[in-house]
Amino acid sequence: MKTVKHVLRPERVRLVPEQFSWIDQALVQRHFIDRCDVRSAALYLFLVTVADAQGLSYYATSTIAERLHLSADEIGAARTRLMALDLIAYQAPLYQVLSLTDGQTVPRPPKVTPRPHQTSCAPVSLAQLLEMERRHARL
């Protein structure tokens, strides 16, 4: 049976906001997100959200770390990962979220079997995801 798409909550249909903020579908379609860990995905989401129309923002590492509940070292590692994936450029204190429209693609990572505690379908917050990742890293 084919699923027919329909708006579930018409009163909440997304509109383009006055401020510029969006996430390019190429992040998923070209498998960039597959190469991000939770911290780098959180940083990317933050940077896309606060960037202007040119992709620029200049939040301090300490402010981003506080907002994402991460350490400065974790932000540094996430930033390094995003730069390696060519998703952002960084020259302190300036970040630039880079365009994904040039056809670049990264290969899919190998499939990983989820651990039993990761199979829940209940919604979780970004802070909860980061805490789960922290606990996993300590194991």
VEXDREN-2710 file (C-alpha; in Angstrom, 1 decimal):
% VEXDREN-2710
k/r/px/py/pz
1/MET/0.0/0.0/0.0
2/LYS/1.4/3.3/-1.1
3/THR/1.6/6.1/1.5
4/VAL/-0.2/9.3/0.5
5/LYS/1.5/12.4/1.8
6/HIS/-0.7/14.9/3.5
7/VAL/-0.2/17.7/5.9
8/LEU/-0.8/16.5/9.4
9/ARG/-1.1/19.9/11.1
10/PRO/-2.1/22.6/8.6
11/GLU/-1.9/25.3/11.2
12/ARG/1.9/24.4/11.6
13/VAL/3.1/24.2/8.0
14/ARG/6.6/25.6/7.9
15/LEU/7.2/29.0/6.3
16/VAL/10.5/30.6/5.3
17/PRO/11.4/32.7/8.3
18/GLU/12.4/36.3/8.1
19/GLN/15.9/35.4/9.2
20/PHE/17.8/33.0/6.9
21/SER/18.1/29.5/8.2
22/TRP/17.8/26.1/6.4
23/ILE/19.4/22.7/6.0
24/ASP/20.2/21.4/2.6
25/GLN/18.8/17.9/1.8
26/ALA/22.1/17.0/0.2
27/LEU/23.4/16.5/3.8
28/VAL/21.4/13.3/3.8
29/GLN/21.1/12.5/0.1
30/ARG/24.8/12.6/-0.4
31/HIS/25.6/10.8/2.8
32/PHE/27.4/13.6/4.7
33/ILE/25.3/13.0/7.8
34/ASP/26.4/9.3/7.7
35/ARG/29.9/10.5/8.4
36/CYS/29.0/12.8/11.3
37/ASP/29.1/11.7/14.9
38/VAL/26.5/13.2/17.3
39/ARG/28.7/16.1/18.3
40/SER/29.5/17.2/14.8
41/ALA/25.9/16.8/13.7
42/ALA/24.8/19.0/16.7
43/LEU/27.4/21.6/15.8
44/TYR/26.4/21.6/12.2
45/LEU/22.7/22.1/13.1
46/PHE/23.7/24.9/15.4
47/LEU/25.8/26.6/12.8
48/VAL/23.2/26.3/10.1
49/THR/20.6/27.7/12.4
50/VAL/22.5/30.8/13.4
51/ALA/24.2/31.5/10.0
52/ASP/23.3/34.4/7.8
53/ALA/22.4/34.1/4.1
54/GLN/26.1/33.6/3.3
55/GLY/26.5/30.9/5.9
56/LEU/28.5/33.0/8.2
57/SER/28.4/33.2/12.0
58/TYR/30.9/34.0/14.7
59/TYR/29.7/32.4/18.0
60/ALA/32.6/31.8/20.4
61/THR/33.5/28.2/21.2
62/SER/32.6/28.7/24.8
63/THR/29.1/29.9/23.9
64/ILE/28.6/27.0/21.5
65/ALA/29.9/24.5/24.1
66/GLU/27.5/25.9/26.7
67/ARG/24.5/25.8/24.3
68/LEU/25.2/22.3/23.1
69/HIS/26.3/21.0/26.6
70/LEU/29.7/20.0/25.3
71/SER/33.2/20.8/26.3
72/ALA/35.5/23.1/24.3
73/ASP/37.5/20.0/23.3
74/GLU/34.4/18.3/22.0
75/ILE/33.5/21.4/20.0
76/GLY/37.0/21.4/18.6
77/ALA/36.8/17.8/17.6
78/ALA/33.3/18.3/16.0
79/ARG/34.6/21.4/14.1
80/THR/37.6/19.4/12.8
81/ARG/35.3/16.6/11.6
82/LEU/33.0/19.1/9.8
83/MET/36.0/20.8/8.2
84/ALA/37.4/17.3/7.1
85/LEU/34.0/16.6/5.5
86/ASP/34.2/20.1/3.8
87/LEU/30.9/21.1/5.4
88/ILE/32.3/24.2/7.1
89/ALA/35.2/26.5/6.9
90/TYR/36.6/28.1/10.1
91/GLN/39.0/30.9/10.8
92/ALA/38.6/32.0/14.4
93/PRO/36.2/33.4/15.3
94/LEU/34.4/33.1/12.0
95/TYR/32.5/30.0/10.8
96/GLN/31.1/29.5/7.3
97/VAL/28.6/26.8/6.4
98/LEU/29.7/25.7/2.9
99/SER/27.4/25.0/0.0
100/LEU/26.7/21.4/-0.8
101/THR/25.6/22.1/-4.4
102/ASP/28.8/21.2/-6.2
103/GLY/28.0/17.5/-6.5
104/GLN/30.5/16.4/-3.9
105/THR/29.6/13.0/-2.3
106/VAL/31.1/11.0/0.5
107/PRO/30.8/7.2/0.5
108/ARG/28.4/5.5/2.9
109/PRO/30.0/4.3/6.1
110/PRO/29.7/0.6/6.9
111/LYS/26.4/-0.5/8.5
112/VAL/26.6/-0.7/12.3
113/THR/24.1/-2.9/14.2
114/PRO/22.5/-0.7/16.9
115/ARG/22.9/-1.7/20.5
116/PRO/19.7/-2.8/22.3
117/HIS/19.3/0.4/24.2
118/GLN/19.3/2.4/20.9
119/THR/16.2/0.8/19.4
120/SER/13.6/2.9/21.2
121/CYS/11.3/5.0/18.9
122/ALA/10.4/7.5/21.6
123/PRO/11.4/11.1/20.8
124/VAL/14.6/12.3/22.6
125/SER/16.1/15.7/22.9
126/LEU/19.4/16.8/21.5
127/ALA/20.8/17.0/25.0
128/GLN/19.7/13.3/25.6
129/LEU/21.4/12.2/22.4
130/LEU/24.6/13.9/23.4
131/GLU/24.5/12.3/26.9
132/MET/23.9/8.9/25.3
133/GLU/27.0/9.5/23.1
134/ARG/29.0/10.6/26.1
135/ARG/28.1/7.4/28.0
136/HIS/29.0/5.3/25.0
137/ALA/32.4/7.0/24.7
138/ARG/33.2/6.1/28.3
139/LEU/32.6/2.4/27.7
END
